[in-house]
């Protein structure tokens, strides 16, 4: 029983570590998507800063 409990605790820690890594990767991907969307907006229109100045 103790071996099973130890194995479960180790597996939980490995999974938690993997979860943190995946969450970090997802945040990086979200940041990149946002950058790409902003660049596309600016290339299709006037720069965002120019639009804000004109208001």
C-alpha positions as CSV (number, residue, x, y, z in Angstrom):
1,X,0.0,0.0,0.0
2,X,2.8,2.4,0.9
3,X,4.4,1.8,-2.5
4,X,1.1,2.6,-4.3
5,X,0.6,5.7,-2.3
6,X,4.2,6.9,-3.0
7,X,3.7,6.2,-6.8
8,X,0.4,8.1,-6.8
9,X,2.1,11.1,-5.1
10,X,5.0,11.0,-7.6
11,X,2.6,10.8,-10.5
12,X,0.5,13.6,-9.2
13,X,3.6,15.8,-9.0
14,X,4.7,14.9,-12.5
15,X,1.3,15.7,-13.8
16,X,1.2,19.0,-11.9
17,X,4.6,19.9,-13.4
18,X,3.3,19.1,-16.9
19,X,0.2,21.1,-16.3
20,X,2.3,24.2,-15.4
21,X,4.4,23.7,-18.5
22,X,1.3,23.4,-20.7
23,X,-0.3,26.5,-19.1
24,X,2.9,28.5,-19.8
25,X,3.0,27.3,-23.4
26,X,-0.7,28.3,-23.8
27,X,0.0,31.8,-22.4
28,X,2.9,32.2,-24.8
29,X,0.7,31.1,-27.7
30,X,-2.0,33.5,-26.7
31,X,0.6,36.4,-26.5
32,X,1.8,35.5,-30.0
33,X,-1.7,35.3,-31.4
34,X,-2.5,38.8,-30.0
35,X,0.7,40.2,-31.5
36,X,-0.1,38.8,-34.9
37,X,-3.7,40.1,-34.7
38,X,-2.4,43.6,-33.8
39,X,0.2,43.5,-36.6
40,X,-2.5,42.5,-39.1
41,X,-4.8,45.3,-37.9
42,X,-2.0,47.9,-38.2
43,X,-1.0,46.6,-41.7
44,X,-4.6,46.7,-43.0
45,X,-5.4,50.1,-41.5
46,X,-3.7,53.1,-40.1
47,X,-1.5,52.4,-37.1
48,X,-3.5,52.1,-33.9
49,X,-1.6,55.0,-32.3
50,X,-2.7,57.2,-35.2
51,X,-6.3,56.3,-34.8
52,X,-6.2,57.1,-31.1
53,X,-4.6,60.5,-31.8
54,X,-7.3,61.4,-34.3
55,X,-10.2,60.9,-31.8
